[in-house]
């Protein structure tokens, strides 16, 4: 079983993570993790914080000589900005003037009431999407585990504000995603999205959007129809919707398109030379809570960032008077970063589900379990039903 935890405040000394359950003997590519951390910091519309940070992971447990030991892996990502705000955020001595005007759409208000904090900073520090840097590091470790099964994951942006890319991006091309300032593989739409972000900046506003994730090379039978919580689509939805700005997750291509007609929503079976084939993948690679061998397709809708430079009406909770919401440094648009985090969360959810089926104590054992399961699956219909 693969489990993980993160800890850390946005402006505290560091983000910490633990992942337990990865097999022994896995070669960890630290540069690949750091490249993803850099990508998460990028994307047009990110805040000035990104010029302060230069995220890089440090391993403090679970690795020796670049190989996993099979023990829990401990990671750190230091917050450079901590040195600039030490008097506010020092774990033992930190204090400062309270923030008292909650931002509509942020965790400020609900968190203050829940934890009985009179300073909203005590809520927003943990609620900040800064925490997702650690998820990206953990997700990249899971991506490296998925490589044992030949599964690859890609993510890209389909919509920012009202600017939308074409609906079908068949084979995501990593170079065109990386080359885009907003991680949208369509260059013309990318340029329109950048212009839209600049308009939002001028308006003192923020933008949400949509990103899509694909997992390619999926074997059949990951996840299960046995229990509600075993279903692969429920696990993926839970993982992706746990990202701070994500408000909804679609699995498959058809459901969000609006016609709700059975004959145009499913994927017919055909006999092909090498077995069964399907001309469409509307189900997004999951049927009955189990992977069906097709590409897993997930779409996530991201709300606009809650910190507006032209703030929404709020109240001062200390004075109980009407007041505009607090303004803190923030992003105008974080949809490109959200797509990177989405990839990480999909990698984590898939790694957890793969470990359930093929798990083992060492990479060799996992590979053996996988190979024998694949051979068995090919023989299912050899003798007829
Ligand atoms: C973020 C770091 C934060 C914000 C953003 C995400 O940095 P700071 O608060 O120092 O400007 O840029 O956080 C939010 C959008 C939020 O609502 O809290 C990051 O590293 O992703």
Boltz pocket constraint, residues with backbone or C-beta under 6 A from the ligand:
constraints:
  - pocket:
      binder: B
      contacts: [[A, 10], [A, 40], [A, 47], [A, 49], [A, 81], [A, 106], [A, 124], [A, 127], [A, 128], [A, 129], [A, 130], [A, 131], [A, 132], [A, 133], [A, 305], [A, 306], [A, 307], [A, 328], [A, 329], [A, 330], [A, 331], [A, 334]]
      max_distance: 6.0
